[in-house]
């Protein structure tokens, strides 16, 4: 068993296979941090937890999760979903974001159908994809 020198109250500890108990956070790159802060804070309604450096903003998510948004000089090249949000009412979340100007993506994927809102159905799973101002793909999931 490996133990870290982390403080007892730290969320990030290592103790053998304890990663299964560790809180997970996502990080996402942006070129314009101020634009990203407006999007993540105002449009998505996330709470800014801290700004430990002028190039980093950390947002609180549900149940202890965090989203780290950091600036870098070049845009992301990712073509996959970078961050997903689990929501209890997908239709209401899509409608709320659409009213704030968020446009939802539609993809040509085998076996996936989209409704008029842009919500994809894949068997029992439902997802709505959208992009942040930096071009990162995000999703709402139910």
DSSP file (Angstrom, degrees, kcal/mol; ACC not computed):
  #  RESIDUE AA STRUCTURE BP1 BP2  ACC     N-H-->O    O-->H-N    N-H-->O    O-->H-N    TCO  KAPPA ALPHA  PHI   PSI    X-CA   Y-CA   Z-CA
    1    1 A X              0   0    0      0, 0.0     2,-0.4     0, 0.0    14,-0.0   0.000 360.0 360.0 360.0 129.8    0.0    0.0    0.0
    2    2 A X        -     0   0    0      0, 0.0    14,-0.6     0, 0.0     2,-0.4  -0.852 360.0-167.0-101.5 134.8    1.4    3.4   -1.0
    3    3 A X  B     -A   15   0A   0     -2,-0.4    12,-0.2    12,-0.2     2,-0.1  -0.962  12.0-136.5-121.8 141.6    0.5    6.5    1.0
    4    4 A X        -     0   0    0     10,-0.7     9,-0.0    -2,-0.4     0, 0.0  -0.372  19.8-121.9 -86.7 170.3    1.0   10.0    0.0
    5    5 A X        +     0   0    0     -2,-0.1     3,-0.1     2,-0.0    -1,-0.1   0.163  69.0 134.8 -91.2  15.8    2.3   12.9    2.1
    6    6 A X        -     0   0    0      1,-0.1     7,-0.1     8,-0.1    -2,-0.0  -0.245  66.6 -92.3 -66.5 153.3   -0.9   14.7    1.4
    7    7 A X    >   -     0   0    0      1,-0.1     3,-1.6     2,-0.1    -1,-0.1  -0.246  36.1-113.0 -59.6 154.5   -2.7   16.5    4.2
    8    8 A X  T 3  S+     0   0    0      1,-0.3    -1,-0.1    -3,-0.1    -2,-0.1   0.821 118.2  49.7 -61.1 -30.6   -5.4   14.4    5.9
    9    9 A X  T 3  S+     0   0    0      3,-0.0    -1,-0.3     2,-0.0    -2,-0.1   0.399  84.8 123.1 -89.8   4.6   -8.1   16.7    4.5
   10   10 A X    <   -     0   0    0     -3,-1.6     3,-0.1     1,-0.1    -4,-0.0  -0.368  56.2-149.8 -67.7 142.5   -6.8   16.5    1.0
   11   11 A X  S    S+     0   0    0      1,-0.2     2,-0.8    -2,-0.1    12,-0.7   0.640  86.1  68.9 -80.9 -15.7   -9.1   15.3   -1.7
   12   12 A X        +     0   0    0     10,-0.1     2,-0.3    -5,-0.1    -1,-0.2  -0.831  65.8 140.7-113.0  94.7   -6.2   13.9   -3.7
   13   13 A X        -     0   0    0     -2,-0.8     2,-0.5     5,-0.1     9,-0.1  -0.891  37.7-144.3-129.8 161.0   -4.6   10.9   -1.9
   14   14 A X        +     0   0    0     -2,-0.3   -10,-0.7     3,-0.0     2,-0.2  -0.990  26.9 156.5-128.6 124.3   -3.2    7.6   -3.1
   15   15 A X  B >   -A    3   0A   0     -2,-0.5     3,-0.8     1,-0.2     2,-0.3  -0.672  67.5 -71.5-147.6  86.7   -3.6    4.5   -1.0
   16   16 A X  T 3  S-     0   0    0    -14,-0.6     3,-0.4     1,-0.2    -1,-0.2  -0.476 118.4  -5.3  64.8-121.8   -3.3    1.3   -3.1
   17   17 A X  T >  S+     0   0    0     -2,-0.3     3,-1.5     1,-0.2    -1,-0.2   0.058  97.7 121.0 -91.8  26.0   -6.3    1.0   -5.3
   18   18 A X  G X>  +     0   0    0     -3,-0.8     3,-2.0     1,-0.3     4,-0.7   0.480  43.1  92.3 -73.9  -0.7   -8.0    4.0   -3.7
   19   19 A X  G >4 S+     0   0    0     -3,-0.4     3,-0.8     1,-0.3    -1,-0.3   0.831  76.6  67.7 -59.3 -27.3   -8.3    5.9   -6.9
   20   20 A X  G <4 S+     0   0    0     -3,-1.5    -1,-0.3     1,-0.3    -2,-0.2   0.740 106.3  40.0 -63.7 -19.3  -11.7    4.3   -7.1
   21   21 A X  G <4 S+     0   0    0     -3,-2.0    -1,-0.3    -4,-0.1    -2,-0.2   0.502  95.2 106.9-101.8  -8.7  -12.6    6.5   -4.1
   22   22 A X  S << S-     0   0    0     -3,-0.8     2,-0.2    -4,-0.7   -10,-0.1  -0.419  75.6-113.0 -75.0 144.6  -10.8    9.6   -5.3
   23   23 A X        -     0   0    0    -12,-0.7     2,-0.4    -2,-0.1    -1,-0.1  -0.544  32.6-142.1 -70.6 142.1  -12.7   12.6   -6.6
   24   24 A X        -     0   0    0     -2,-0.2    42,-0.6   -12,-0.0     2,-0.3  -0.866  17.0-171.7-108.9 140.3  -12.1   13.2  -10.3
   25   25 A X  E     -b   66   0B   0     -2,-0.4     2,-0.3    40,-0.2    42,-0.2  -0.954  12.9-139.7-128.1 154.3  -11.7   16.5  -11.9
   26   26 A X  E     -b   67   0B   0     40,-1.7    42,-3.1    -2,-0.3     2,-0.4  -0.792   9.1-155.2-107.1 152.0  -11.5   17.5  -15.6
   27   27 A X  E     -b   68   0B   0     -2,-0.3     2,-0.4    40,-0.2    42,-0.2  -0.984   9.1-171.2-126.8 144.0   -9.3   20.1  -17.1
   28   28 A X  E     -b   69   0B   0     40,-2.7    42,-2.1    -2,-0.4     2,-0.2  -0.997  16.2-132.6-138.7 131.7  -10.0   22.0  -20.3
   29   29 A X  E     +b   70   0B   0     -2,-0.4     2,-0.3    40,-0.2    47,-0.2  -0.576  25.4 173.6 -86.9 146.1   -7.8   24.3  -22.4
   30   30 A X  E     -b   71   0B   0     40,-2.3    42,-2.2    -2,-0.2     3,-0.2  -0.960  30.5-146.2-140.7 158.6   -8.9   27.7  -23.8
   31   31 A X  S    S+     0   0    0     -2,-0.3     2,-0.7     1,-0.2    -1,-0.1   0.841  95.4  43.3 -90.6 -41.3   -7.1   30.5  -25.6
   32   32 A X     >  -     0   0    0      1,-0.2     4,-2.2    39,-0.1    -1,-0.2  -0.866  65.1-175.7-110.6  99.0   -9.2   33.3  -24.1
   33   33 A X  H  > S+     0   0    0     -2,-0.7     4,-2.8     1,-0.2     5,-0.2   0.864  83.2  54.0 -65.5 -37.0   -9.7   32.8  -20.3
   34   34 A X  H  > S+     0   0    0      2,-0.2     4,-1.8     1,-0.2    -1,-0.2   0.916 110.2  47.0 -64.9 -41.7  -12.0   35.8  -19.8
   35   35 A X  H  > S+     0   0    0      2,-0.2     4,-2.1     1,-0.2    -1,-0.2   0.910 113.6  49.3 -62.9 -42.2  -14.3   34.6  -22.6
   36   36 A X  H  X S+     0   0    0     -4,-2.2     4,-3.2     1,-0.2     5,-0.4   0.894 107.4  54.3 -64.8 -40.2  -14.3   31.1  -21.1
   37   37 A X  H  X>S+     0   0    0     -4,-2.8     4,-2.2     1,-0.2     5,-0.5   0.888 108.7  49.1 -62.5 -38.2  -15.0   32.5  -17.6
   38   38 A X  I  X>S+     0   0    0     -4,-1.8     4,-2.0     3,-0.2     5,-1.5   0.920 115.1  44.9 -65.0 -42.8  -18.1   34.3  -19.0
   39   39 A X  I  <>S+     0   0    0     -4,-2.1     5,-2.7     3,-0.2     6,-0.4   0.964 119.3  38.5 -66.3 -53.1  -19.2   31.1  -20.7
   40   40 A X  I  <5S+     0   0    0     -4,-3.2     6,-2.4     3,-0.2    -2,-0.2   0.866 127.1  35.8 -69.7 -35.5  -18.7   28.7  -17.8
   41   41 A X  I  <5S+     0   0    0     -4,-2.2    -3,-0.2    -5,-0.4    -2,-0.2   0.941 131.2  23.1 -82.4 -51.3  -19.8   31.1  -15.2
   42   42 A X  I  <<S+     0   0    0     -4,-2.0    -3,-0.2    -5,-0.5    -2,-0.1   0.940 130.0  35.9 -85.7 -50.4  -22.6   33.0  -16.8
   43   43 A X  I   <S+     0   0    0     -5,-1.5    -3,-0.2    -4,-0.3    -4,-0.1   0.956 131.0  29.8 -71.5 -49.9  -23.9   30.8  -19.6
   44   44 A X  S   <S-     0   0    0     -5,-2.7    -1,-0.2    -6,-0.2    -3,-0.2   0.707 100.3-132.8 -84.5 -18.7  -23.5   27.4  -17.9
   45   45 A X        +     0   0    0     -6,-0.4    -4,-0.2     1,-0.2    -3,-0.1   0.705  46.0 158.2  78.7  19.8  -24.0   28.8  -14.4
   46   46 A X        -     0   0    0     -6,-2.4     2,-0.5     1,-0.1    -1,-0.2  -0.468  42.9-116.9 -76.0 151.2  -21.0   27.1  -12.7
   47   47 A X  E     -C   60   0B   0     13,-0.7    13,-2.8    -2,-0.1     2,-0.5  -0.776  20.7-127.7 -91.7 125.1  -19.6   28.6   -9.5
   48   48 A X  E     -C   59   0B   0     -2,-0.5    11,-0.3    11,-0.2     3,-0.1  -0.605  27.7-178.7 -70.9 118.6  -16.1   29.9   -9.7
   49   49 A X  E     -     0   0B   0      9,-3.1     2,-0.3    -2,-0.5    10,-0.2   0.878  57.9 -25.3 -87.8 -43.7  -14.3   28.2   -6.8
   50   50 A X  E     -C   58   0B   0      8,-1.6     8,-3.0     3,-0.0    -1,-0.3  -0.990  36.3-144.5-165.4 160.3  -10.9   29.8   -7.2
   51   51 A X  E     +     0   0B   0     -2,-0.3     6,-0.1     6,-0.2    -3,-0.0  -0.758  23.0 174.8-129.7  83.6   -8.3   31.3   -9.5
   52   52 A X  E    S+     0   0B   0     -2,-0.3     2,-0.3     1,-0.1     5,-0.1   0.641  71.7  14.8 -69.1 -13.2   -5.0   30.1   -8.2
   53   53 A X  E >  S-C   56   0B   0      3,-0.6     3,-1.9    -3,-0.1    -1,-0.1  -0.973  84.3-106.2-154.5 157.0   -3.1   31.7  -11.1
   54   54 A X  T 3  S+     0   0    0     -2,-0.3   -21,-0.1     1,-0.3    -2,-0.0   0.647 120.7  48.9 -64.4 -13.5   -4.0   34.3  -13.7
   55   55 A X  T 3  S+     0   0    0     15,-0.0    16,-2.4    16,-0.0     2,-0.4   0.278 105.3  68.8-106.7   9.4   -4.2   31.6  -16.3
   56   56 A X  E <   -CD  53  70B   0     -3,-1.9    -3,-0.6    14,-0.2     2,-0.4  -0.987  49.1-178.7-135.8 137.4   -6.4   29.2  -14.4
   57   57 A X  E     - D   0  69B   0     12,-2.8    12,-3.3    -2,-0.4     2,-0.5  -0.999  12.7-158.9-130.8 131.7  -10.1   29.2  -13.2
   58   58 A X  E     -CD  50  68B   0     -8,-3.0    -9,-3.1    -2,-0.4    -8,-1.6  -0.949   7.9-163.1-115.5 126.2  -11.5   26.4  -11.2
   59   59 A X  E     -CD  48  67B   0      8,-2.9     8,-2.3    -2,-0.5     2,-0.3  -0.814  17.6-122.8-108.7 146.7  -15.3   25.8  -11.1
   60   60 A X  E     -CD  47  66B   0    -13,-2.8   -13,-0.7    -2,-0.3     6,-0.2  -0.677  28.8-175.7 -85.2 139.0  -17.3   23.7   -8.6
   61   61 A X    >   -     0   0    0      4,-2.9     3,-0.7    -2,-0.3     2,-0.1  -0.536  39.1 -62.8-115.5-171.4  -19.4   20.9   -9.9
   62   62 A X  G >  S+     0   0    0      1,-0.2     3,-1.7    -2,-0.2    -1,-0.1  -0.412 111.2  11.0 -74.8 151.5  -21.8   18.7   -8.1
   63   63 A X  G 3  S-     0   0    0      1,-0.3    -1,-0.2    -2,-0.1    -3,-0.0   0.787 135.5 -50.5  54.8  36.7  -20.8   16.2   -5.4
   64   64 A X  G <  S+     0   0    0     -3,-0.7    -1,-0.3     1,-0.3    -2,-0.1   0.502  98.1 141.1  86.4   3.6  -17.2   17.6   -5.0
   65   65 A X    <   -     0   0    0     -3,-1.7    -4,-2.9   -42,-0.1     2,-0.3  -0.405  32.0-160.2 -77.5 159.1  -16.3   17.6   -8.7
   66   66 A X  E     -bD  25  60B   0    -42,-0.6   -40,-1.7    -6,-0.2     2,-0.5  -0.972  13.7-150.5-138.2 152.0  -14.3   20.4  -10.2
   67   67 A X  E     -bD  26  59B   0     -8,-2.3    -8,-2.9    -2,-0.3     2,-0.6  -0.984  12.9-157.4-123.7 117.9  -13.6   21.7  -13.6
   68   68 A X  E     -bD  27  58B   0    -42,-3.1   -40,-2.7    -2,-0.5     2,-0.5  -0.857   7.4-169.3 -97.5 121.0  -10.2   23.4  -14.2
   69   69 A X  E     +bD  28  57B   0    -12,-3.3   -12,-2.8    -2,-0.6     2,-0.4  -0.952  12.1 177.7-111.0 124.9  -10.2   25.8  -17.1
   70   70 A X  E     -bD  29  56B   0    -42,-2.1   -40,-2.3    -2,-0.5     2,-0.3  -0.953  23.8-124.3-132.0 149.0   -6.7   27.0  -18.2
   71   71 A X  E     +b   30   0B   0    -16,-2.4     2,-0.3    -2,-0.4   -40,-0.2  -0.651  28.3 170.1 -92.8 148.3   -5.4   29.2  -20.9
   72   72 A X        -     0   0    0    -42,-2.2     4,-0.1    -2,-0.3   -39,-0.0  -0.954  42.9-110.8-146.8 161.3   -2.8   28.3  -23.4
   73   73 A X  S    S+     0   0    0     -2,-0.3     2,-0.3     2,-0.1   -42,-0.1   0.712  96.9  51.3 -73.6 -19.7   -1.6   30.0  -26.6
   74   74 A X  S    S-     0   0    0    -44,-0.1     3,-0.1     1,-0.0    -2,-0.1  -0.900  87.6-108.5-119.9 148.0   -3.1   27.6  -29.1
   75   75 A X        -     0   0    0     -2,-0.3   -45,-0.1     1,-0.1    60,-0.1  -0.211  43.6 -89.3 -69.3 163.0   -6.6   26.2  -29.4
   76   76 A X        -     0   0    0     58,-0.4    -1,-0.1   -47,-0.2   -45,-0.0  -0.327  24.6-161.1 -68.2 151.6   -7.5   22.7  -28.6
   77   77 A X        +     0   0    0     -3,-0.1    -1,-0.1    -2,-0.0     2,-0.1   0.271  46.8 130.4-113.4   7.0   -7.3   20.1  -31.4
   78   78 A X        -     0   0    0      1,-0.1    59,-0.1     2,-0.0     4,-0.1  -0.366  36.1-173.4 -66.8 137.9   -9.6   17.5  -29.6
   79   79 A X        +     0   0    0     -2,-0.1     2,-0.3     2,-0.1    -1,-0.1  -0.011  61.7  76.7-117.8  27.4  -12.4   16.1  -31.6
   80   80 A X  S    S-     0   0    0     57,-0.1    57,-0.7     0, 0.0     2,-0.5  -0.775  97.7 -75.5-127.4 172.5  -14.0   14.2  -28.8
   81   81 A X  E     -e  137   0C   0     -2,-0.3    57,-0.2     1,-0.2     3,-0.1  -0.606  42.7-175.8 -71.8 120.3  -16.2   15.1  -25.8
   82   82 A X  E     +     0   0C   0     55,-2.9     2,-0.4    -2,-0.5    56,-0.2   0.841  67.3  15.5 -87.3 -37.2  -13.9   16.7  -23.3
   83   83 A X  E     -e  138   0C   0     54,-1.1    56,-1.7   -57,-0.1     2,-0.4  -0.999  63.8-164.8-142.6 135.1  -16.4   17.2  -20.4
   84   84 A X  E     -e  139   0C   0     -2,-0.4     2,-0.5    54,-0.2    56,-0.2  -0.954   7.2-153.0-121.2 142.8  -19.8   15.8  -19.7
   85   85 A X  E     -e  140   0C   0     54,-2.9    56,-2.7    -2,-0.4     2,-0.5  -0.963  11.0-143.3-114.4 123.3  -22.4   17.0  -17.3
   86   86 A X  E     -e  141   0C   0     -2,-0.5     2,-0.3    54,-0.2    56,-0.2  -0.760  27.4-177.4 -83.7 125.5  -24.9   14.5  -15.8
   87   87 A X        -     0   0    0     54,-2.9     3,-0.3    -2,-0.5    53,-0.0  -0.909  32.5-141.6-126.0 152.7  -28.3   16.2  -15.4
   88   88 A X  S    S+     0   0    0     -2,-0.3     2,-0.4     1,-0.3    -1,-0.1   0.774  99.3  35.3 -83.4 -26.6  -31.6   15.0  -14.0
   89   89 A X     >  +     0   0    0      1,-0.1     4,-2.2     2,-0.0    -1,-0.3  -0.807  65.4 178.2-130.6  90.7  -33.7   16.8  -16.6
   90   90 A X  H  > S+     0   0    0     -2,-0.4     4,-2.7    -3,-0.3     5,-0.2   0.892  80.8  52.4 -61.8 -43.4  -32.0   16.8  -20.0
   91   91 A X  H  > S+     0   0    0      1,-0.2     4,-2.6     2,-0.2    -1,-0.2   0.919 111.2  46.7 -61.3 -44.4  -34.8   18.6  -21.8
   92   92 A X  H  > S+     0   0    0      2,-0.2     4,-2.5     1,-0.2    -1,-0.2   0.893 112.8  49.8 -65.8 -39.7  -34.9   21.5  -19.3
   93   93 A X  H  X S+     0   0    0     -4,-2.2     4,-2.3     2,-0.2     5,-0.2   0.915 112.6  47.0 -65.6 -42.8  -31.1   21.8  -19.4
   94   94 A X  H  X S+     0   0    0     -4,-2.7     4,-2.8     2,-0.2     5,-0.2   0.929 113.3  48.6 -63.5 -45.6  -31.1   21.9  -23.2
   95   95 A X  H  X S+     0   0    0     -4,-2.6     4,-2.1    -5,-0.2    -2,-0.2   0.905 111.3  50.6 -62.1 -41.4  -33.9   24.4  -23.3
   96   96 A X  H  X S+     0   0    0     -4,-2.5     4,-0.7     2,-0.2    -1,-0.2   0.936 114.6  42.2 -62.6 -47.5  -32.2   26.6  -20.7
   97   97 A X  H ><>S+     0   0    0     -4,-2.3     5,-2.5     1,-0.2     3,-0.7   0.883 111.8  54.5 -69.6 -37.5  -28.8   26.6  -22.6
   98   98 A X  H ><5S+     0   0    0     -4,-2.8     3,-1.7     1,-0.2    -1,-0.2   0.893 104.5  55.3 -61.5 -38.6  -30.5   27.1  -26.0
   99   99 A X  H 3<5S+     0   0    0     -4,-2.1    -1,-0.2     1,-0.3    -2,-0.2   0.741 105.4  53.8 -65.3 -22.2  -32.3   30.2  -24.6
  100  100 A X  T <<5S-     0   0    0     -4,-0.7    -1,-0.3    -3,-0.7    -2,-0.2   0.306 129.9 -96.1 -93.7   7.4  -28.8   31.5  -23.7
  101  101 A X  T < 5S+     0   0    0     -3,-1.7     2,-0.3     1,-0.3    -3,-0.2   0.484  73.5 147.5  95.7   3.5  -27.6   31.1  -27.2
  102  102 A X      < -     0   0    0     -5,-2.5     2,-0.4    -6,-0.1    -1,-0.3  -0.575  35.8-148.9 -74.3 132.2  -25.9   27.7  -27.0
  103  103 A X        -     0   0    0     -2,-0.3    28,-0.6    28,-0.2     2,-0.3  -0.868   9.5-135.7-103.5 135.9  -26.2   25.7  -30.2
  104  104 A X  E     -F  130   0C   0     -2,-0.4    26,-0.2    13,-0.2     2,-0.2  -0.712  16.2-127.1 -96.5 141.8  -26.4   21.9  -30.0
  105  105 A X  E     -F  129   0C   0     24,-2.8    24,-0.5    -2,-0.3     2,-0.4  -0.477  14.0-158.3 -84.6 150.9  -24.4   19.7  -32.3
  106  106 A X        -     0   0    0     -2,-0.2     2,-0.3    22,-0.1    13,-0.0  -1.000  12.0-167.0-128.4 133.5  -25.8   16.9  -34.4
  107  107 A X        -     0   0    0     -2,-0.4     2,-1.2     2,-0.1     5,-0.1  -0.866  28.0-120.4-120.9 153.1  -23.5   14.1  -35.7
  108  108 A X        +     0   0    0     -2,-0.3     2,-0.4     5,-0.0     5,-0.1  -0.767  52.1 156.8 -91.8  92.7  -24.0   11.4  -38.3
  109  109 A X    >   -     0   0    0     -2,-1.2     3,-1.8     3,-0.3     2,-0.1  -0.959  47.4-105.6-122.8 135.8  -23.5    8.3  -36.0
  110  110 A X  T 3  S+     0   0    0     -2,-0.4     3,-0.1     1,-0.3    -2,-0.0  -0.366 103.5   6.5 -61.1 131.9  -24.8    4.8  -36.7
  111  111 A X  T 3  S+     0   0    0      1,-0.2     2,-0.5    -2,-0.1    12,-0.3   0.544 102.4 117.3  76.5   7.4  -27.7    3.9  -34.6
  112  112 A X    <   -     0   0    0     -3,-1.8     2,-0.4    10,-0.1    -3,-0.3  -0.926  42.6-169.9-112.4 129.3  -28.0    7.4  -33.1
  113  113 A X  E     -G  121   0C   0      8,-1.6     8,-2.8    -2,-0.5     2,-0.4  -0.893   7.9-150.0-115.9 149.4  -31.1    9.5  -33.6
  114  114 A X  E     -G  120   0C   0     -2,-0.4     6,-0.2     6,-0.2     2,-0.1  -0.927   6.8-144.6-117.5 140.8  -31.6   13.2  -32.7
  115  115 A X    >   -     0   0    0      4,-1.9     3,-1.2    -2,-0.4     6,-0.0  -0.315  43.2 -84.9 -90.4-176.4  -34.8   15.0  -31.7
  116  116 A X  T 3  S+     0   0    0      1,-0.3    -1,-0.0     2,-0.1    -2,-0.0   0.729 128.5  53.9 -64.4 -22.6  -35.7   18.6  -32.7
  117  117 A X  T 3  S-     0   0    0      2,-0.1    -1,-0.3    11,-0.0   -13,-0.2   0.681 121.4-103.7 -82.3 -18.3  -33.8   19.9  -29.7
  118  118 A X  S <  S+     0   0    0     -3,-1.2     2,-0.5     1,-0.3    11,-0.5   0.594  70.3 148.6 100.7  15.9  -30.6   18.1  -30.6
  119  119 A X        -     0   0    0      9,-0.1    -4,-1.9   -15,-0.1     2,-0.3  -0.752  37.0-145.3 -87.1 124.0  -30.8   15.4  -28.0
  120  120 A X  E     -GH 114 127C   0      7,-3.9     7,-1.9    -2,-0.5     2,-0.5  -0.675   5.8-153.2 -90.1 140.7  -29.3   12.2  -29.2
  121  121 A X  E     +GH 113 126C   0     -8,-2.8    -8,-1.6    -2,-0.3     2,-0.3  -0.967  17.6 172.1-115.3 129.4  -30.8    8.8  -28.3
  122  122 A X  E >   - H   0 125C   0      3,-3.1     3,-1.7    -2,-0.5     2,-0.3  -0.757  69.3 -65.5-133.2  83.1  -28.5    5.7  -28.1
  123  123 A X  T 3  S-     0   0    0     -2,-0.3    -1,-0.2   -12,-0.3   -12,-0.0  -0.563 118.2 -14.7  65.8-130.5  -30.6    3.0  -26.6
  124  124 A X  T 3  S+     0   0    0     -2,-0.3     2,-0.3    -3,-0.1    -1,-0.3   0.606 122.1  91.8 -79.6  -9.5  -31.4    4.1  -23.1
  125  125 A X  E <   -H  122   0C   0     -3,-1.7    -3,-3.1    16,-0.0     2,-0.4  -0.661  55.5-169.4 -90.3 139.6  -28.7    6.7  -23.1
  126  126 A X  E     +H  121   0C   0     -2,-0.3    16,-2.1    -5,-0.2     2,-0.3  -0.993   9.1 171.6-130.2 137.0  -29.4   10.3  -24.1
  127  127 A X  E     -HI 120 141C   0     -7,-1.9    -7,-3.9    -2,-0.4     2,-0.4  -0.988  20.4-160.5-143.4 147.0  -26.9   13.1  -24.8
  128  128 A X  E     - I   0 140C   0     12,-2.3    12,-2.4    -2,-0.3     2,-0.3  -0.984  19.1-155.9-129.3 121.6  -26.8   16.6  -26.1
  129  129 A X  E     +FI 105 139C   0    -24,-0.5   -24,-2.8   -11,-0.5     2,-0.3  -0.720  19.7 160.1 -99.7 146.2  -23.5   17.9  -27.4
  130  130 A X  E     -FI 104 138C   0      8,-2.3     8,-3.6    -2,-0.3     2,-0.3  -0.947  29.7-118.7-152.2 169.7  -22.4   21.6  -27.6
  131  131 A X  E     - I   0 137C   0    -28,-0.6     6,-0.2    -2,-0.3   -28,-0.2  -0.867  14.0-134.4-117.0 148.5  -19.2   23.5  -27.9
  132  132 A X    >   -     0   0    0      4,-2.1     3,-2.2    -2,-0.3   -96,-0.1  -0.422  45.6 -90.6 -85.2 173.0  -17.6   26.2  -25.6
  133  133 A X  T 3  S+     0   0    0      1,-0.3    -1,-0.1     2,-0.1   -97,-0.1   0.738 128.1  56.8 -59.7 -21.8  -16.2   29.4  -27.2
  134  134 A X  T 3  S-     0   0    0      2,-0.1   -58,-0.4  -105,-0.1    -1,-0.3   0.502 121.5-105.7 -86.8  -4.0  -12.8   27.6  -27.5
  135  135 A X    <   +     0   0    0     -3,-2.2     2,-0.2     1,-0.3    -2,-0.1   0.505  69.5 147.8  93.1   4.4  -14.2   24.8  -29.6
  136  136 A X        -     0   0    0   -107,-0.1    -4,-2.1     1,-0.1     2,-0.5  -0.541  48.4-124.3 -71.7 138.3  -14.1   22.2  -26.8
  137  137 A X  E     +eI  81 131C   0    -57,-0.7   -55,-2.9    -6,-0.2   -54,-1.1  -0.748  33.8 178.3 -88.0 126.7  -17.0   19.7  -27.1
  138  138 A X  E     -eI  83 130C   0     -8,-3.6    -8,-2.3    -2,-0.5     2,-0.3  -0.784   9.0-154.3-119.1 164.0  -19.1   19.4  -24.0
  139  139 A X  E     -eI  84 129C   0    -56,-1.7   -54,-2.9    -2,-0.3     2,-0.4  -0.993  16.1-145.5-143.1 152.0  -22.2   17.2  -23.3
  140  140 A X  E     -eI  85 128C   0    -12,-2.4   -12,-2.3    -2,-0.3     2,-0.4  -0.939  30.7-169.6-106.3 137.2  -25.3   17.1  -21.2
  141  141 A X  E      eI  86 127C   0    -56,-2.7   -54,-2.9    -2,-0.4   -14,-0.2  -0.978 360.0 360.0-135.4 142.6  -26.2   13.5  -20.3
  142  142 A X              0   0    0    -16,-2.1   -15,-0.1    -2,-0.4    -1,-0.1   0.319 360.0 360.0-128.6 360.0  -29.2   11.8  -18.7
